C-alpha cells in the first residue's frame, strides 16, 4: 500500500514540529528559589532592678528632654528637573518659531547625513534647531505629543497652530528645507 505524497509530507512536518516543541520545552527548566524571610528583630531586654537608677533625681536627669516647639521647617523649593535645552525649545515654540528637533543615535551613516541636513537650517529666519539623543525624546514629549517616533534618525518639525511633521530615517537638506518652508507659511 502506498501512502500519498502530501500525507507523507504532512506526517514528517508534524513529527518535526513535535521534536522542536519537545526540544524547546525541555530547555526551559529553571530553578526557583523561595524568597528569603527577613530575620526577626530581637525582643527588647526586660529592665532589671540593677539597671534602674537608685535615686529619683537620677531618673529625671536621664529622661530625654522634649522640645516644647519643633523647629519650623523651611519650605523646600521644587526641584526644576527640566533640562535647559528643553526649556529653550519650549520658549522657541511659545515665540511661534518653527522648531526642528533632530533625534539621533550617533554612529550610523544615515544619522551623520541627516545631521548635515539639519545643520543646513542654521541661519534661517524664524527657525530653531535642537539635536538630542533618542533616549531624551521623553523630555520633549509635551511638544511632540501627537508624534510617534519609532526609529532614528528622526526629524520633527513643530510650529504652534500647524500640524507637526515627522520625518524618520535619512532626510536630505532639500526635503528638510522644503518642509520647514511649508511650516513657516
VOBA-1610 file (N, C-alpha, C; in pm, whole numbers, padded with zeros to 5 digits, always signed):
BEGIN
Unk+00085-00117+00000Unk+00000+00000+00000Unk+00090+00124+00000Unk+00063+00214-00085Unk+00143+00335-00100Unk+00071+00451-00030Unk+00147+00528+00045Unk+00094+00645+00114Unk+00109+00764+00020Unk+00001+00841+00002Unk+00012+00958-00087Unk+00120+01054-00038Unk+00186+01114-00132Unk+00298+01203-00101Unk+00258+01320-00009Unk+00144+01391-00029Unk+00107+01501+00062Unk+00085+01454+00207Unk+00031+01335+00224Unk+00010+01282+00360Unk+00145+01252+00424Unk+00237+01194+00346Unk+00370+01165+00398Unk+00443+01293+00440Unk+00433+01397+00359Unk+00496+01525+00392Unk+00433+01586+00517Unk+00301+01576+00529Unk+00232+01629+00647Unk+00275+01554+00773Unk+00290+01423+00766Unk+00333+01345+00882Unk+00476+01380+00922Unk+00564+01395+00823Unk+00702+01434+00853Unk+00707+01574+00915Unk+00625+01665+00865Unk+00620+01800+00922Unk+00569+01799+01065Unk+00466+01715+01090Unk+00412+01705+01227Unk+00517+01647+01322Unk+00592+01547+01274Unk+00697+01488+01358Unk+00805+01591+01387Unk+00841+01673+01287Unk+00943+01775+01308Unk+00895+01880+01407Unk+00769+01921+01397Unk+00713+02018+01492Unk+00714+01963+01634Unk+00677+01837+01649Unk+00678+01776+01783Unk+00819+01772+01839Unk+00916+01737+01754Unk+01055+01732+01800Unk+01103+01869+01845Unk+01071+01972+01768Unk+01112+02109+01804Unk+01044+02151+01933Unk+00916+02120+01947Unk+00843+02156+02068Unk+00904+02090+02191Unk+00934+01961+02181Unk+00992+01890+02295Unk+01132+01941+02326Unk+01209+01973+02224Unk+01344+02023+02247Unk+01342+02159+02317Unk+01252+02245+02275Unk+01246+02377+02339Unk+01179+02370+02474Unk+01088+02280+02492Unk+01017+02266+02620Unk+01114+02219+02729Unk+01203+02127+02697Unk+01297+02075+02796Unk+01407+02174+02828Unk+01436+02266+02738Unk+01544+02362+02764Unk+01499+02476+02854Unk+01372+02480+02889Unk+01322+02591+02969Unk+01314+02558+03117Unk+01389+02461+03163Unk+01387+02430+03305Unk+01458+02542+03378Unk+01399+02584+03484Unk+01461+02690+03561Unk+01450+02657+03708Unk+01544+02705+03781Unk+01549+02679+03924Unk+01481+02795+03997Unk+01385+02760+04078Unk+01313+02862+04153Unk+01350+02847+04300Unk+01402+02955+04357Unk+01435+02952+04499Unk+01335+03038+04573Unk+01290+02991+04687Unk+01193+03071+04762Unk+01258+03198+04814Unk+01181+03305+04828Unk+01238+03429+04880Unk+01284+03411+05024Unk+01392+03477+05056Unk+01445+03469+05192Unk+01354+03545+05286Unk+01331+03485+05404Unk+01248+03551+05504Unk+01337+03640+05588Unk+01292+03761+05617Unk+01375+03851+05697Unk+01386+03799+05841Unk+01500+03825+05901Unk+01523+03783+06039Unk+01436+03868+06132Unk+01385+03804+06236Unk+01300+03876+06331Unk+01387+03960+06422Unk+01345+04083+06451Unk+01425+04166+06541Unk+01420+04109+06683Unk+01529+04129+06755Unk+01537+04078+06892Unk+01439+04155+06981Unk+01379+04082+07072Unk+01284+04145+07164Unk+01361+04236+07259Unk+01300+04347+07301Unk+01370+04434+07394Unk+01394+04363+07527Unk+01510+04389+07584Unk+01551+04326+07709Unk+01473+04387+07824Unk+01423+04302+07909Unk+01350+04350+08026Unk+01447+04419+08122Unk+01402+04528+08180Unk+01488+04606+08269Unk+01482+04544+08408Unk+01596+04519+08464Unk+01602+04461+08599Unk+01621+04572+08700Unk+01609+04536+08825Unk+01624+04637+08931Unk+01767+04688+08939Unk+01863+04608+08891Unk+02003+04653+08892Unk+02024+04761+08787Unk+01943+04759+08680Unk+01959+04859+08574Unk+01893+04991+08611Unk+01800+04988+08704Unk+01728+05110+08739Unk+01815+05199+08828Unk+01810+05328+08810Unk+01884+05418+08899Unk+01822+05415+09039Unk+01906+05431+09137Unk+01862+05421+09276Unk+01783+05544+09318Unk+01822+05661+09274Unk+01757+05783+09321Unk+01661+05835+09215Unk+01552+05896+09258Unk+01459+05955+09162Unk+01521+06070+09083Unk+01616+06145+09147Unk+01679+06255+09076Unk+01758+06204+08956Unk+01821+06090+08971Unk+01899+06033+08862Unk+01808+05992+08747Unk+01690+05941+08779Unk+01595+05903+08675Unk+01550+06026+08597Unk+01530+06137+08665Unk+01488+06260+08598Unk+01598+06312+08507Unk+01723+06300+08549Unk+01834+06350+08470Unk+01852+06269+08343Unk+01822+06139+08349Unk+01840+06054+08233Unk+01723+06063+08135Unk+01611+06114+08179Unk+01494+06122+08091Unk+01523+06219+07977Unk+01490+06181+07853Unk+01515+06270+07741Unk+01427+06394+07750Unk+01486+06503+07714Unk+01413+06630+07719Unk+01339+06648+07588Unk+01213+06680+07598Unk+01132+06704+07478Unk+01131+06852+07448Unk+01147+06886+07320Unk+01140+07026+07280Unk+00996+07072+07290Unk+00973+07188+07353Unk+00836+07236+07362Unk+00778+07267+07224Unk+00860+07323+07134Unk+00812+07354+06999Unk+00912+07295+06899Unk+00860+07225+06801Unk+00954+07178+06699Unk+01002+07295+06614Unk+01123+07287+06569Unk+01179+07394+06485Unk+01100+07401+06355Unk+01061+07522+06314Unk+00985+07532+06189Unk+01074+07492+06071Unk+01020+07409+05986Unk+01098+07366+05870Unk+01076+07466+05756Unk+01182+07492+05686Unk+01174+07584+05574Unk+01107+07513+05457Unk+01017+07581+05389Unk+00956+07515+05273Unk+01062+07490+05166Unk+01059+07369+05113Unk+01158+07334+05012Unk+01111+07384+04876Unk+01208+07433+04801Unk+01178+07478+04666Unk+01161+07354+04578Unk+01066+07359+04485Unk+01052+07244+04396Unk+01176+07232+04308Unk+01220+07110+04290Unk+01339+07086+04210Unk+01301+07097+04063Unk+01373+07181+03991Unk+01345+07201+03849Unk+01422+07094+03772Unk+01348+06997+03720Unk+01413+06886+03651Unk+01409+06902+03499Unk+01363+07015+03451Unk+01356+07036+03306Unk+01496+07077+03258Unk+01553+06999+03165Unk+01685+07035+03113Unk+01682+07169+03041Unk+01792+07244+03043Unk+01796+07376+02980Unk+01762+07373+02831Unk+01804+07270+02760Unk+01775+07263+02617Unk+01625+07248+02593Unk+01557+07172+02678Unk+01412+07153+02664Unk+01341+07284+02693Unk+01388+07357+02794Unk+01329+07488+02828Unk+01347+07586+02712Unk+01466+07582+02649Unk+01492+07670+02537Unk+01401+07636+02418Unk+01377+07507+02396Unk+01288+07464+02288Unk+01145+07508+02316Unk+01101+07497+02441Unk+00966+07539+02477Unk+00949+07690+02456Unk+01053+07766+02489Unk+01049+07911+02468Unk+01037+07942+02319Unk+01110+07869+02235Unk+01103+07892+02091Unk+00963+07861+02038Unk+00900+07756+02089Unk+00763+07722+02047Unk+00667+07832+02090Unk+00685+07883+02213Unk+00600+07992+02262Unk+00616+08119+02178Unk+00733+08139+02121Unk+00759+08257+02037Unk+00711+08236+01893Unk+00638+08127+01869Unk+00580+08096+01738Unk+00686+08074+01630Unk+00801+08022+01670Unk+00905+07989+01574Unk+00884+07846+01524Unk+00941+07816+01409Unk+00944+07678+01361Unk+01058+07609+01435Unk+01025+07502+01505Unk+01125+07431+01585Unk+01150+07296+01520Unk+01277+07269+01492Unk+01317+07143+01430Unk+01393+07062+01534Unk+01339+06944+01566Unk+01403+06852+01660Unk+01469+06741+01579Unk+01595+06715+01610Unk+01667+06607+01543Unk+01706+06506+01650Unk+01645+06389+01644Unk+01674+06282+01740Unk+01765+06181+01671Unk+01872+06148+01738Unk+01976+06068+01676Unk+02036+05968+01773Unk+02103+05873+01717Unk+02189+05781+01793Unk+02320+05780+01714Unk+02419+05854+01762Unk+02541+05876+01684Unk+02608+05746+01639Unk+02670+05757+01520Unk+02748+05646+01471Unk+02703+05595+01336Unk+02576+05596+01308Unk+02528+05542+01181Unk+02545+05645+01069Unk+02562+05596+00948Unk+02585+05685+00833Unk+02462+05772+00806Unk+02343+05715+00816Unk+02224+05796+00788Unk+02205+05904+00894Unk+02248+05879+01018Unk+02242+05982+01121Unk+02337+06097+01086Unk+02456+06063+01040Unk+02554+06166+01006Unk+02505+06252+00890Unk+02449+06189+00788Unk+02400+06266+00673Unk+02278+06350+00709Unk+02191+06297+00794Unk+02074+06375+00838Unk+02118+06492+00925Unk+02222+06473+01005Unk+02275+06582+01088Unk+02324+06696+00999Unk+02388+06663+00889Unk+02436+06766+00795Unk+02316+06841+00737Unk+02209+06770+00706Unk+02089+06834+00652Unk+02028+06929+00756Unk+02025+06888+00883Unk+01970+06973+00989Unk+02057+07097+01007Unk+02188+07080+00998Unk+02278+07196+01012Unk+02260+07296+00899Unk+02208+07251+00785Unk+02186+07343+00674Unk+02075+07444+00706Unk+01999+07417+00811Unk+01892+07510+00852Unk+01944+07624+00938Unk+02067+07612+00988Unk+02125+07718+01072Unk+02124+07850+00995Unk+02077+07953+01058Unk+02072+08085+00998Unk+01940+08118+00930Unk+01850+08020+00919Unk+01719+08050+00860Unk+01640+08134+00959Unk+01576+08236+00911Unk+01499+08327+00995Unk+01375+08256+01050Unk+01354+08266+01182Unk+01237+08210+01247Unk+01243+08060+01268Unk+01365+08003+01259Unk+01382+07858+01275Unk+01483+07831+01385Unk+01448+07741+01476Unk+01540+07697+01582Unk+01558+07547+01567Unk+01681+07499+01576Unk+01707+07355+01567Unk+01761+07304+01699Unk+01721+07183+01734Unk+01765+07119+01858Unk+01800+06975+01826Unk+01918+06934+01868Unk+01964+06797+01847Unk+01967+06728+01983Unk+01912+06607+01987Unk+01908+06531+02112Unk+01923+06383+02082Unk+01968+06310+02181Unk+01978+06165+02171Unk+01837+06106+02176Unk+01818+05994+02113Unk+01685+05931+02112Unk+01640+05896+02254Unk+01732+05874+02345Unk+01696+05842+02483Unk+01630+05962+02552Unk+01649+06083+02500Unk+01593+06203+02561Unk+01460+06245+02500Unk+01402+06162+02414Unk+01277+06201+02347Unk+01165+06223+02448Unk+01168+06157+02560Unk+01065+06175+02663Unk+01065+06314+02722Unk+01181+06380+02726Unk+01187+06515+02779Unk+01109+06614+02692Unk+01101+06585+02563Unk+01035+06674+02468Unk+00890+06632+02442Unk+00841+06532+02512Unk+00708+06476+02487Unk+00596+06579+02487Unk+00593+06680+02576Unk+00483+06777+02571Unk+00474+06850+02437Unk+00587+06871+02371Unk+00586+06942+02243Unk+00563+06846+02126Unk+00582+06716+02150Unk+00572+06617+02043Unk+00463+06514+02071Unk+00360+06554+02144Unk+00261+06457+02191Unk+00188+06386+02078Unk+00171+06448+01965Unk+00095+06385+01858Unk+00184+06300+01767Unk+00314+06295+01791Unk+00405+06220+01705Unk+00448+06091+01772Unk+00467+05988+01692Unk+00513+05859+01742Unk+00649+05828+01680Unk+00754+05865+01751Unk+00889+05846+01700Unk+00932+05703+01730Unk+00957+05626+01625Unk+00989+05485+01643Unk+01127+05447+01594Unk+01194+05533+01523Unk+01328+05499+01473Unk+01414+05624+01465Unk+01545+05602+01451Unk+01637+05713+01434Unk+01709+05696+01302Unk+01752+05801+01241Unk+01732+05939+01280Unk+01587+05981+01259Unk+01543+06076+01338Unk+01408+06129+01325Unk+01416+06281+01334Unk+01344+06347+01245Unk+01337+06492+01244Unk+01191+06530+01262Unk+01163+06610+01365Unk+01027+06658+01389Unk+01026+06809+01369Unk+00930+06856+01290Unk+00916+06999+01262Unk+00787+07045+01329Unk+00799+07137+01425Unk+00685+07179+01506Unk+00667+07329+01494Unk+00542+07370+01477Unk+00506+07512+01483Unk+00367+07521+01542Unk+00347+07605+01643Unk+00215+07616+01705Unk+00108+07651+01601Unk-00006+07586+01612Unk-00116+07611+01521Unk-00107+07532+01391Unk+00003+07463+01369Unk+00021+07381+01249Unk+00039+07236+01292Unk+00011+07147+01201Unk+00031+07005+01228Unk+00181+06976+01224Unk+00230+06905+01325Unk+00372+06870+01330Unk+00403+06767+01221Unk+00524+06775+01169Unk+00569+06684+01064Unk+00682+06599+01120Unk+00673+06469+01096Unk+00776+06376+01141Unk+00840+06310+01020Unk+00972+06321+01010Unk+01048+06256+00904Unk+01142+06157+00971Unk+01119+06029+00949Unk+01203+05926+01011Unk+01294+05865+00906Unk+01414+05833+00947Unk+01513+05781+00854Unk+01590+05895+00792Unk+01668+05863+00691Unk+01751+05966+00624Unk+01663+06072+00560Unk+01703+06198+00578Unk+01635+06309+00512Unk+01744+06400+00454Unk+01725+06440+00329Unk+01825+06526+00266Unk+01793+06673+00295Unk+01890+06760+00271Unk+01877+06902+00303Unk+01763+06968+00224Unk+01747+06934+00098Unk+01642+06996+00017Unk+01502+06963+00068Unk+01479+06835+00100Unk+01349+06794+00154Unk+01323+06861+00288Unk+01424+06867+00371Unk+01408+06927+00504Unk+01378+07076+00492Unk+01451+07146+00407Unk+01428+07290+00390Unk+01288+07316+00336Unk+01239+07231+00246Unk+01105+07249+00191Unk+00998+07229+00300Unk+01017+07127+00384Unk+00921+07104+00493Unk+00921+07220+00593Unk+01038+07275+00619Unk+01046+07391+00711Unk+00978+07512+00647Unk+01000+07533+00518Unk+00934+07646+00448Unk+00782+07629+00449Unk+00734+07506+00434Unk+00590+07480+00442Unk+00536+07511+00581Unk+00613+07482+00684Unk+00570+07510+00820Unk+00568+07659+00849Unk+00651+07737+00780Unk+00658+07882+00803Unk+00541+07955+00740Unk+00473+07894+00643Unk+00362+07961+00575Unk+00242+07974+00664
//
